[in-house]
Amino acid sequence: MLPNAPIKNFRLPRFGENGYTQWMLQGGQGIYDSDEQVRVKEMALRIYSGDERMALELSMNSPKGTLRLQENRAYSEGSIEIVGANFKISGTGWEWSGETKEVVVKQDTIVKFTQGIAGAFVDAGEEETEGGVSETEIHSDRLVLRTTEEEYYFEFAGSVHAVSDQMDLKSGTLIALADAPEGRESSSVKATPSELDSISQIIARGDVIIIQGVKTVKADEAKFFPREQLANLLGAASVATTGAYLSGQTIRSQSGEIEIAGAEAAGRAQMILTETGGLGILGASALTSETIVLANTITMREQPTENHFLFRGSVEVMSGAVRMQSAGMTIISKKVDQSGTTKEEDSDFKVGDVKNIVADGGVRIEQSGQVATCEQVIFYPADERAVLTGDPKVTNGEAIVTGKMMELKPKLAIISGEADDPVVV
């Protein structure tokens, strides 16, 4: 080849010391500047594993590129399209190093995976998309991709935005790990690598915001494990949904079940529930105020016709003028009538009307100077009443009343007994 002389439709391979192909360069036109540099138009660069696996790791296509032969690297300010075993990348401005097996895409990067990552926030029995076909698309200002024998390592930075099924995620940075391609020997034994199960982990950091329908989840960091349909969120974690706001130090979500936990230094898990003030026993006028619940852990669990909220560990409730303490508590709400909702809203976790609230274990209720204690209490906010069982006792000033069962209503307490357990005042 002569310097500056264009070569049409050429192929240029590079072999490692072990004799295996490291890469193959193809081009519509190449200009051989020197022993060190080749400029290429209509570049097609195929990157191989360079070992006995002979796996095709990346296919890189660009309108133009410069290859530094001795340095084993290439670069361009033009556009780039990269195809891996389980993803596609596009962007503008790029650098590639054969020594470090690293690609840098400098601007307007888009990566598409044929796999969803929203399973942690969706009930395992529900299909995430019509026909069960899922995908994830990640946009960012900049991308670094490294390839190893075990995995692809993606590092996104600058205005990261990921869309997966009905989930929308934004963060400062994001790291994704995906399976490396199978070699020739492996593919002869095993079928084509599962493109629908290629992402092993995704880590988002820096002001993480996840929106899914009416549910908004926030945290400092989020770790997704798509194969387990699991997500762990760390640092100032919160969930906002219709009728409720939950916050804590960490969130663990798996197949649609969400658990919020507090921490000694950061404070306890908290839930703010609207329109349940007074828990019903202060009358309908108090229902417009909020109920605040503190606990060590709070679990949101979706049932076919109801939504359950489970509180565990030294539960404290502040609801209007009512204060309550117990070992545990469960709030059961009716699902919102979805007859008028769109298909995208069907899977949204909405609180709906509170059906009942059950507290158990050393229950203590205070309201307007009156104290009631028992082992279990069931509140029916819509009926404006609460039923106490398990050695119930009411103390009002110097008066103490005990019985078999008690019922609290607005400005009224009804105590009943039996022959062997009469009412005692």
Stockholm file with secondary structure:
# STOCKHOLM 1.0

chainA/1-425         MLPNAPIKNFRLPRFGENGYTQWMLQGGQGIYDSDEQVRVKEMALRIYSGDERMALELSMNSPKGTLRLQENRAYSEGSIEIVGANFKISGTGWEWSGETKEVVVKQDTIVKFTQGIAGAFVDAGEEETEGGVSETEIHSDRLVLRTTEEEYYFEFAGSVHAVSDQMDLKSGTLIALADAPEGRESSSVKATPSELDSISQIIARGDVIIIQGVKTVKADEAKFFPREQLANLLGAASVATTGAYLSGQTIRSQSGEIEIAGAEAAGRAQMILTETGGLGILGASALTSETIVLANTITMREQPTENHFLFRGSVEVMSGAVRMQSAGMTIISKKVDQSGTTKEEDSDFKVGDVKNIVADGGVRIEQSGQVATCEQVIFYPADERAVLTGDPKVTNGEAIVTGKMMELKPKLAIISGEADDPVVV
#=GR chainA/1-425 SS CCTTCEEEEEEEEEECTTSCEEEEEEEEEEEECSSSEEEEEEEEEEEECCSTTCCEEEEEEEEEEEEETTTTEEEEEEEEEEECSSEEEEEEEEEEETTTTEEEEEEEEEEEESSCCGGGGSCTTSCSSGGGCCCEEEEESEEEEEECSSEEEEEEEEEEEEEETTEEEEEEEEEEEEECCCCHHHHHHSCSCCGGGCEEEEEEEEEEEEEETTEEEEEEEEEEEGGGTEEEEEEEEEEEETTEEEEEEEEEEETTEEEEECBTTTBCEEEEETTCGGGGTTCGGGGGSCEEEEESEEEEEECSSEEEEEEEEEEEEEETTEEEEEEEEEEEEECCCCTTSCGGGTTCCCCCSEEEEEEEEEEEEEETTEEEEEEEEEEEGGGTEEEEESSCEEEETTEEEECSEEEEETTEEEEECBTTBCCBC
#=GC SS_cons         CCTTCEEEEEEEEEECTTSCEEEEEEEEEEEECSSSEEEEEEEEEEEECCSTTCCEEEEEEEEEEEEETTTTEEEEEEEEEEECSSEEEEEEEEEEETTTTEEEEEEEEEEEESSCCGGGGSCTTSCSSGGGCCCEEEEESEEEEEECSSEEEEEEEEEEEEEETTEEEEEEEEEEEEECCCCHHHHHHSCSCCGGGCEEEEEEEEEEEEEETTEEEEEEEEEEEGGGTEEEEEEEEEEEETTEEEEEEEEEEETTEEEEECBTTTBCEEEEETTCGGGGTTCGGGGGSCEEEEESEEEEEECSSEEEEEEEEEEEEEETTEEEEEEEEEEEEECCCCTTSCGGGTTCCCCCSEEEEEEEEEEEEEETTEEEEEEEEEEEGGGTEEEEESSCEEEETTEEEECSEEEEETTEEEEECBTTBCCBC
//
